[in-house]
Amino acid sequence: MAGQAGRRILQPWRQGDDRSLVLLDLGWLVDGAPVPAFRPEQVQAQGYRMPTPRHFVLSGAVKGAEGPVDAVDEAVLRRRYPGHWFQGVVVLESSPEPLLHWPVVPEFMPDRHYAYALQWLLLGVCISGASWLMWRRRHEIH
């Protein structure tokens, strides 16, 4: 972030009366900085639910459920912390110090969706108009 190397800090979190689990994205930490330990009362677990990060990783990438990893191994995580898991990650609205807030960006931006929808609508209108013109010309009386 801002040209610095770092990593996102993800942590399993038990919540509610049923003690269900969710993976919290606590924020972003500069490489080399010690990972702080947070007590539950220090973290306000409110945020945005997003799909689990699934970035393309090269062969030899570290997949795991503890320590610095390139990809989260959800199967190992679920075995280590049994219980009902919610899918995805909750990205906090505000990150506790010294972590920096990781901006929430959906995988597919809505404005892009609207542009594609408009594109297909206009294509449909053009094809319908061209079909109508060809039908009209074919059925004209000369």
C-alpha positions as CSV (number, residue, x, y, z in Angstrom):
1,M,0.0,0.0,0.0
2,A,1.4,3.4,-0.9
3,G,4.5,1.8,-2.5
4,Q,5.3,-0.2,0.7
5,A,5.5,-4.0,0.9
6,G,3.1,-5.5,3.5
7,R,0.5,-8.0,4.1
8,R,-3.2,-8.3,5.1
9,I,-3.8,-9.6,8.6
10,L,-6.6,-12.2,8.7
11,Q,-7.9,-13.7,11.9
12,P,-10.6,-16.3,12.8
13,W,-13.3,-14.7,14.9
14,R,-16.0,-16.3,17.1
15,Q,-19.2,-14.3,17.2
16,G,-22.7,-14.3,18.6
17,D,-24.6,-16.6,20.8
18,D,-24.1,-19.6,18.5
19,R,-20.3,-19.0,18.5
20,S,-20.2,-19.2,14.7
21,L,-16.9,-18.3,13.0
22,V,-15.9,-15.8,10.4
23,L,-12.5,-14.8,9.0
24,L,-11.8,-11.1,9.8
25,D,-9.6,-8.9,7.7
26,L,-8.1,-6.7,10.4
27,G,-6.2,-4.5,8.1
28,W,-2.8,-4.1,6.4
29,L,0.6,-4.2,8.1
30,V,3.9,-3.0,6.8
31,D,6.4,-5.9,6.3
32,G,8.9,-6.2,9.2
33,A,6.5,-4.7,11.8
34,P,5.5,-7.1,14.6
35,V,2.0,-8.6,14.3
36,P,0.1,-7.2,17.3
37,A,-2.1,-9.5,19.4
38,F,-5.6,-8.2,19.8
39,R,-8.0,-8.9,22.6
40,P,-11.7,-9.3,21.5
41,E,-12.7,-6.1,23.2
42,Q,-10.1,-4.1,21.2
43,V,-11.7,-5.1,17.8
44,Q,-15.1,-3.8,16.7
45,A,-16.1,-6.6,14.3
46,Q,-18.2,-4.5,12.0
47,G,-17.5,-4.4,8.3
48,Y,-18.2,-5.6,4.8
49,R,-18.5,-9.2,3.8
50,M,-16.4,-10.0,0.8
51,P,-15.4,-13.2,-1.0
52,T,-12.3,-14.9,0.4
53,P,-9.2,-13.5,-1.4
54,R,-8.3,-15.8,-4.3
55,H,-5.3,-14.2,-6.0
56,F,-3.3,-15.9,-8.6
57,V,-0.3,-17.4,-6.9
58,L,2.9,-18.8,-8.4
59,S,4.0,-22.4,-8.0
60,G,5.9,-22.7,-4.7
61,A,3.5,-20.2,-3.0
62,V,2.8,-20.9,0.7
63,K,-0.7,-22.0,1.4
64,G,-1.7,-22.4,5.0
65,A,-3.7,-21.3,8.0
66,E,-1.0,-19.8,10.2
67,G,1.8,-17.3,9.8
68,P,2.7,-15.5,6.6
69,V,0.9,-17.3,3.7
70,D,0.2,-16.5,0.1
71,A,-3.2,-18.2,0.1
72,V,-5.5,-19.2,3.0
73,D,-6.0,-23.0,3.3
74,E,-9.6,-23.0,4.3
75,A,-9.8,-26.8,4.9
76,V,-7.0,-26.6,7.5
77,L,-8.5,-23.5,9.1
78,R,-11.9,-25.3,9.5
79,R,-10.2,-28.3,11.0
80,R,-8.3,-26.2,13.5
81,Y,-11.3,-24.2,14.5
82,P,-14.4,-26.5,14.3
83,G,-17.8,-25.0,14.2
84,H,-20.2,-23.2,11.8
85,W,-18.2,-21.0,9.4
86,F,-19.6,-18.1,7.4
87,Q,-18.2,-18.0,3.9
88,G,-15.9,-15.2,2.9
89,V,-14.1,-12.5,4.9
90,V,-15.4,-9.6,6.8
91,V,-13.3,-6.5,6.1
92,L,-13.4,-4.1,9.1
93,E,-14.8,-0.6,8.6
94,S,-11.9,0.7,10.7
95,S,-8.7,-1.1,11.5
96,P,-7.1,-1.1,15.0
97,E,-3.7,0.6,15.4
98,P,-1.0,0.0,14.1
99,L,-2.9,-1.6,11.1
100,L,-3.9,0.4,8.2
101,H,-7.5,0.2,6.8
102,W,-7.6,-2.0,3.6
103,P,-10.1,-0.4,1.2
104,V,-13.1,-2.5,0.2
105,V,-13.2,-3.0,-3.5
106,P,-15.8,-5.5,-5.0
107,E,-14.4,-8.0,-7.4
108,F,-16.8,-6.8,-10.1
109,M,-17.5,-3.0,-10.1
110,P,-21.2,-2.0,-10.5
111,D,-20.4,0.7,-13.0
112,R,-18.8,-2.0,-15.2
113,H,-21.9,-4.1,-14.9
114,Y,-24.1,-1.2,-16.0
115,A,-21.9,-0.5,-18.9
116,Y,-22.1,-4.2,-20.1
117,A,-25.9,-4.1,-19.6
118,L,-26.2,-0.9,-21.7
119,Q,-23.9,-2.4,-24.3
120,W,-26.1,-5.5,-24.7
121,L,-29.3,-3.5,-24.6
122,L,-28.1,-1.3,-27.5
123,L,-26.9,-4.3,-29.4
124,G,-30.4,-5.8,-29.0
125,V,-32.0,-2.6,-30.2
126,C,-29.8,-2.4,-33.2
127,I,-30.4,-6.0,-34.2
128,S,-34.2,-5.6,-33.7
129,G,-34.2,-2.4,-35.8
130,A,-32.1,-4.0,-38.6
131,S,-34.5,-7.1,-38.6
132,W,-37.5,-4.9,-38.8
133,L,-36.1,-2.8,-41.7
134,M,-35.1,-6.0,-43.6
135,W,-38.6,-7.5,-43.0
136,R,-40.3,-4.2,-44.1
137,R,-38.2,-4.0,-47.3
138,R,-38.9,-7.6,-48.2
139,H,-42.7,-7.1,-47.8
140,E,-43.0,-3.7,-49.6
141,I,-45.2,-3.6,-52.6
142,H,-43.4,-2.2,-55.6
